[in-house]
């Protein structure tokens, strides 16, 4: 059973691992580097007297380095070579999560098709439920929005926010045929999950069946098809590879192999994973929460049309936990090797208890 982490445990653990895999682009060769099982024992390091912290201290700018702060010797930091952690992550988190998302995107497309063919309250409710389920699944992938999600532009195509409602209304007011091919050429802010949300829920999550115009229905059909195609393209890019490219699961899992130009070291893949977790948590704190609060403007709240903002945030936090534990609870999957087990082996302070 997956252990529910306290927020402090998660952040501190990630901070430790980030330091362990730092500088992992091109490992230097050091004669005094000890292998992982011979690592120098934990030692006390004094922080600086404030300001930026002394050498080896932990004090940030304006903070005070803590006296006697516990720090792990990092002589072997660039020798992170736990291949099992990297390969297990793809098998127990990435692939099952993207598989679930692709299935739910297909379910959303079908639900939209059903609503357009027979616009009833029941079918509208079913389409909205399908959107919410697909949304939860997508938001739990935030931790690994690297690789094909970024390089193929699929993250933006499916999840650009805020949606450009002005452009969407202009498209609806026009007379150019709305097809899946045309949708694929639209700006990211005019397509994807949030364009579907805007049309499906209205601006206050209470749009009635009678309020849907024929052109809105055609737009919804094309948007559903486009999202489904993008979801399956993303899954295929990891699972089997597309357009002559290697399956990204192999590129990531085989980090450190001689012919791997993307991840020349195992530590490079670990850095990608850790950065993904930290970036997703930073986005939650700084962009999804702090920015709208500072501006006192609900327009910045993601998924506000469907009143799903809180579910988005919870799913993002679940994504970070999944990445840390190497687990995908929705499918009852948990890796034997993960960031959490690696940290436990490196520093006994992080043994699960």
C-alpha positions in Angstrom: 0.0 0.0 0.0 1.3 3.4 -1.0 2.4 5.5 2.0 0.9 9.0 2.1 3.8 11.5 2.5 3.7 14.6 4.5 4.5 17.7 2.4 7.6 18.4 4.4 8.9 14.8 3.9 8.4 15.1 0.2 10.1 18.5 -0.2 13.1 17.6 2.1 13.6 14.2 0.4 13.6 15.8 -3.1 16.0 18.5 -1.9 18.4 15.7 -0.8 18.1 13.9 -4.0 18.5 17.0 -6.1 21.8 17.6 -4.4 22.9 14.0 -4.9 22.3 14.1 -8.7 23.4 17.7 -9.3 25.9 18.3 -12.0 25.0 15.2 -13.8 25.4 16.4 -17.4 28.9 15.0 -18.0 30.3 13.3 -14.9 33.9 14.0 -14.1 36.4 11.3 -13.2 37.8 11.6 -9.7 40.3 9.2 -8.3 38.9 9.7 -4.8 35.3 9.0 -5.7 33.9 6.2 -3.5 31.3 3.7 -4.9 27.8 4.1 -3.5 28.2 1.3 -0.9 31.4 2.9 0.4 30.0 6.4 0.7 31.5 8.7 3.3 29.4 8.6 6.4 27.1 11.4 7.3 29.0 14.3 8.7 28.1 17.7 10.3 28.8 20.8 8.3 28.6 24.3 9.7 26.6 26.9 7.7 27.8 30.4 7.2 26.9 33.3 9.5 23.9 34.4 7.5 23.8 36.1 4.1 24.5 33.5 1.5 25.6 30.8 3.9 29.2 29.6 4.3 30.9 27.2 2.0 29.1 23.9 2.4 26.4 25.6 4.4 22.7 25.4 3.7 21.7 29.0 4.3 20.0 30.7 1.3 20.2 34.3 0.4 19.2 36.3 3.4 19.0 33.1 5.5 21.2 31.7 8.2 23.2 28.5 7.6 22.1 26.2 10.4 24.9 25.3 12.8 25.6 21.6 12.8 23.3 21.1 9.8 23.4 17.5 8.7 24.8 17.1 5.1 25.7 14.0 3.2 29.2 13.9 1.6 28.7 14.3 -2.1 32.0 13.0 -3.4 30.2 10.4 -5.4 27.2 12.5 -6.4 28.0 12.3 -10.1 28.2 8.5 -9.9 24.5 8.0 -9.5 24.0 4.7 -11.4 20.8 3.2 -10.0 19.4 2.0 -13.3 16.6 0.2 -11.6 15.1 3.5 -10.3 15.0 4.9 -13.8 13.6 1.9 -15.6 11.0 1.2 -12.9 9.7 4.7 -13.2 8.7 4.2 -16.8 7.0 0.9 -16.1 5.1 1.7 -13.0 4.3 5.4 -13.4 4.7 6.8 -16.9 3.3 4.0 -19.1 0.3 3.1 -16.9 -0.6 6.8 -16.4 -0.4 7.6 -20.1 -2.3 4.4 -20.9 -5.1 5.4 -18.5 -5.1 9.0 -19.9 -5.4 7.8 -23.5 -8.3 5.5 -22.6 -10.1 8.3 -20.8 -9.4 10.7 -23.8 -11.1 8.1 -26.0 -13.9 7.9 -23.5 -14.3 11.7 -23.6 -14.4 11.7 -27.4 -17.1 9.0 -27.4 -19.1 10.9 -24.8 -19.0 14.1 -26.9 -20.0 12.1 -30.0 -23.0 10.7 -28.0 -24.1 14.1 -26.8 -23.9 15.7 -30.3 -25.8 12.8 -31.8 -28.4 12.9 -29.0 -28.3 16.2 -27.1 -29.9 15.2 -23.8 -29.2 16.3 -20.2 -28.1 12.8 -19.4 -25.6 12.7 -22.3 -24.3 16.2 -21.4 -23.8 15.1 -17.9 -21.9 12.0 -19.1 -19.7 14.1 -21.4 -18.8 16.4 -18.5 -18.1 13.5 -16.2 -15.8 12.0 -19.0 -14.0 15.4 -19.2 -13.4 15.5 -15.5 -12.1 11.9 -15.4 -9.7 12.6 -18.3 -8.6 15.8 -16.6 -7.7 14.0 -13.4 -5.7 11.5 -15.3 -3.9 14.1 -17.3 -3.0 16.2 -14.2 -1.3 13.2 -12.6 1.2 13.2 -15.5 2.6 16.7 -14.7 5.7 15.2 -13.1 6.9 13.8 -16.3 5.9 16.5 -18.8 9.4 16.1 -20.4 10.4 14.1 -23.5 7.7 13.8 -26.2 5.1 15.9 -24.2 7.4 18.8 -24.6 9.4 18.1 -27.8 6.2 17.3 -29.8 4.3 20.2 -28.4 1.6 17.9 -27.0 1.6 19.4 -23.5 0.6 22.7 -24.9 -1.8 21.3 -27.5 -3.8 19.5 -24.8 -3.4 21.7 -21.8 -2.7 25.4 -22.6 -4.2 27.8 -20.1 -5.8 30.2 -20.0 -7.9 29.4 -22.9 -8.5 32.2 -25.4 -12.3 32.6 -25.2 -12.2 35.6 -27.5 -10.6 33.5 -30.3 -13.0 30.6 -29.7 -16.0 32.9 -30.0 -14.6 34.3 -33.2 -14.2 30.8 -34.6 -17.8 30.1 -33.7 -19.0 33.3 -35.3 -17.2 32.5 -38.5 -18.4 30.3 -41.4 -15.2 28.3 -42.1 -15.9 24.6 -41.7 -14.7 23.2 -38.4 -12.8 20.0 -38.9 -10.3 18.0 -36.8 -7.7 19.0 -39.4 -8.4 22.7 -38.8 -8.4 22.3 -35.1 -5.0 20.7 -35.3 -3.7 24.0 -36.9 -5.2 26.3 -34.2 -3.2 28.0 -31.5 -2.8 25.9 -28.4 -5.1 28.3 -26.4 -7.9 27.6 -28.9 -7.9 23.8 -28.6 -7.3 21.0 -26.1 -8.9 20.2 -22.7 -9.7 23.8 -21.8 -11.4 24.6 -25.1 -13.6 21.6 -24.6 -14.2 22.6 -21.0 -15.2 26.1 -22.1 -17.7 24.8 -24.6 -19.0 21.9 -22.5 -19.5 23.7 -19.2 -20.0 27.3 -20.2 -18.5 30.1 -18.1 -20.2 29.0 -14.8 -20.5 25.2 -15.1 -24.2 25.4 -15.7 -24.7 25.6 -19.5 -27.9 24.0 -20.5 -28.6 21.6 -23.4 -30.6 24.2 -25.3 -27.7 26.7 -25.2 -25.5 24.6 -27.6 -25.5 25.9 -31.1 -24.9 23.5 -34.1 -21.5 25.1 -34.7 -20.5 24.6 -31.0 -21.4 20.9 -31.4 -19.3 20.6 -34.5 -16.4 22.4 -32.7 -16.8 20.0 -29.8 -16.7 17.0 -32.1 -13.5 18.2 -33.7 -11.9 19.1 -30.4 -12.7 15.7 -29.0 -11.1 13.9 -32.0 -8.0 16.2 -31.8 -7.5 15.6 -28.1 -7.9 11.8 -28.5 -5.3 11.8 -31.3 -2.8 13.8 -29.3 -3.3 11.5 -26.2 -2.7 8.4 -28.3 0.3 10.0 -30.1 1.9 10.7 -26.7 1.3 7.2 -25.4 2.7 5.7 -28.6 5.8 8.0 -28.5 6.7 6.4 -25.1 5.5 2.9 -25.8 6.7 2.1 -29.3 8.1 5.3 -30.9 6.6 7.4 -33.7 7.9 8.7 -37.0 11.0 6.5 -36.9 12.0 7.5 -33.4 12.9 5.1 -30.7 10.3 4.4 -28.0 11.0 7.1 -25.3 10.6 4.5 -22.6 13.8 2.9 -23.9 15.6 6.2 -24.3 14.8 7.1 -20.7 15.3 3.6 -19.1 18.6 3.1 -20.9 20.1 6.3 -19.7 23.9 6.0 -19.6 24.3 3.7 -22.5 27.0 4.6 -25.0 24.7 5.6 -27.8 22.2 7.6 -25.7 22.8 11.3 -26.6 19.7 12.5 -24.7 20.7 10.9 -21.3 24.4 10.2 -21.5 24.5 9.2 -17.9 22.0 7.6 -15.5 22.3 10.6 -13.4 21.0 12.8 -16.2 17.8 10.8 -16.3 17.5 11.1 -12.5 18.0 14.8 -12.8 15.2 15.0 -15.4 12.9 13.0 -13.1 13.7 15.0 -9.9 13.4 18.3 -11.8 10.0 17.2 -13.1 8.7 16.7 -9.6 10.1 19.9 -8.3 8.9 21.9 -11.3 5.4 20.6 -11.0 5.3 21.5 -7.3 6.7 24.9 -8.0 4.0 25.5 -10.7 1.3 24.6 -8.2 2.6 27.0 -5.6 3.7 29.9 -7.8 1.5 29.8 -10.8 -1.7 28.0 -9.9 -2.1 29.4 -6.4 0.1 32.4 -5.7 -0.5 34.3 -8.9 -4.3 34.3 -8.9 -4.3 35.0 -5.2 -1.9 37.9 -5.6 -4.0 39.4 -8.4 -7.3 38.5 -6.6 -8.5 37.3 -10.0 -10.3 34.0 -10.5 -9.5 34.2 -14.2 -6.1 32.7 -13.4 -7.6 29.6 -11.8 -7.1 26.6 -14.0 -10.2 24.6 -14.9 -12.5 27.2 -13.3 -15.2 26.8 -15.9 -15.9 23.3 -14.7 -15.2 24.1 -11.0 -12.4 21.5 -11.1 -9.6 23.8 -9.8 -9.2 21.9 -6.5 -9.1 18.5 -8.3 -6.4 19.8 -10.6 -4.3 20.8 -7.6 -4.8 17.5 -5.8 -3.9 15.6 -8.9 -0.7 17.6 -9.3 0.3 16.7 -5.8 -0.6 13.1 -6.4 1.7 13.2 -9.5 4.6 14.4 -7.4 4.0 11.7 -4.8 3.7 9.1 -7.6 7.0 10.1 -9.0 8.7 10.1 -5.6 7.3 6.7 -4.6 7.6 5.1 -8.1 3.9 4.2 -7.8 0.6 4.6 -9.7 -2.0 3.9 -7.0 -4.9 4.0 -9.5 -3.6 0.7 -10.9 -2.2 -0.6 -7.6 1.3 -0.4 -9.0 4.4 0.3 -6.9 8.1 -0.1 -7.9 10.6 -2.0 -5.8 13.1 0.6 -6.9 12.2 4.3 -6.6 13.5 7.7 -5.6 12.2 7.0 -2.1 14.0 3.7 -1.8 17.1 5.2 -3.2 17.1 8.0 -0.6 16.4 5.5 2.1 19.5 3.6 1.1 21.6 6.8 0.8 20.5 8.4 4.0 18.9 6.4 6.8 16.9 9.4 7.9 14.5 8.7 5.0 13.7 5.1 5.8 10.0 4.7 5.7 8.4 4.5 9.1 
